[in-house]
Amino acid sequence: MDIQQTLTKYISEALSHELPKETELNTRFHLLDTMVAILTGRLLPPGKKGFEFSKNQGGPKEATLLGNDIKVSAIHAGFANGMAAHANETDDSHTNGRFHPGCAIVPATLAIAERENLSSKEILKAIALGYDIGVRITTSLGYETPKKTIFATHSLGPIFGCAASAGALLKLNHQQCNYLLSYTIQQASGLACWNRDPDHIEKAFVFSGMTTRNAIYSALLAKENFTSVTDPLLGERGFHEGFAHNPKPDLIISELGKKFEIDHSSLKKWSVGSPIQSMMDAVEYLLKNNDFDHKDIKELTIEIPSDRFHIVNDRKIPSISAQHLIAVHLIKKTMGYEEAHDENLFNDPEVVALRKKIKSVSSDELAKARPERQSKLTIILNDGKKLFYHASSVRGTPDNPMDKNDITAKSKRLFKVFNNSKTDDLIDCILNKDFTIKEFVELSNLNIS
């Protein structure tokens, strides 16, 4: 009970505390990065499905389907924007938390912020809070590796993070935050079979659409004083008893208010699955430091951590297929939005021919290596020359962070697909200004249908 009460009291008081300057800046980075994910994700099947579904559900006009000016309920706006945010594999992640925070927490925060007509001050605090709570909940469950999980940490982390963000913005008092926690626990769900989804639609639902929707629902119930049991987190037949593998309850409140998990989250330089980030780093390094063409390649070997091998090895979805993306990057000598998501490239004869030369190796050594998600790329050229790079520190991770210039460059690279000058104003607004939610939503309206 002490742990639960400390947690819920912290959520109820979070907006009254200031963020450290560095944490506020990092939060702006993750807000911008997620907006890039939402707006570009609207062009892909998960984003399109979420948009079409939500705009036809009716209800109060509380929040916007971002990229357009259509307003729906906060619940349906969170759902649709969440589906879009995980559509194109450019959203952020948290390695220790084992989930993608931004694709759910940011849509939930923006939906409630618009419903309540709030500004950047509250928005940034609520986003940072969501990362803090989501990460602490998943790490407290004690899952050893992604491969051993039955329940999906990729849905458990987001729903608790979203609920905290939404609850704070709704100004829930301490008792209402206990209700919030209980109804969030009752709606926590998701199984790790998401990684067999061939179309990325159920995956987007698990990672963000479902979690955002459910968390906002919990927050609104708590706001209306739907009462609950008193000890749903650690009590008998409660959350930890049902979901934890090796329970570590003290981690739920460890360093709350001192250690901000958004400062330890990873941004993606590349619009591809997280385990492939290091592979794109490796390709970029070899292209920059050696004079060769993809036609000069005789064979290529990629070593992948064994605990993530099944996620990216020879997948049929372009943006999470290691072999496909390595081939495309080597041929196109860049990896932007179109290179990562153009399905026509998957059957392009030149890409297919190079893909056939790529051998993948499942490495237990790399699975144990720290920092995580390393890879090793070896290329043998036709003349016998050997090229090798060990991508040991992925760009965008806390060990090798992206700075303001990197975030801006990535955003502009992906926003090129719209050919709209408003995207430059949106970047500037998020990174450099205090703003109202109304101003933010207007800049986000790119008339995406």
URJOLIN-V19364 format. One record per helix or strand of 2 or more residues. SS is the DSSP state (~ for helix, > for strand). FROM is the first residue (numbers start at 1). TO is the last residue. If there is no record, write none. Layout:
ss & from & to
SS & FROM & TO
SS & FROM & TO
This chain:
ss & from & to
~ & 2 & 16
~ & 21 & 41
~ & 45 & 55
> & 63 & 64
> & 71 & 72
~ & 74 & 85
> & 93 & 94
~ & 102 & 116
~ & 120 & 139
~ & 146 & 148
~ & 153 & 169
~ & 174 & 187
~ & 192 & 196
~ & 201 & 223
~ & 239 & 243
~ & 249 & 252
~ & 261 & 264
~ & 274 & 289
~ & 294 & 296
> & 297 & 305
~ & 309 & 312
~ & 318 & 320
~ & 322 & 332
~ & 337 & 341
~ & 343 & 347
~ & 349 & 355
> & 358 & 363
~ & 364 & 368
> & 375 & 381
> & 386 & 391
~ & 404 & 415
~ & 422 & 432
~ & 437 & 444
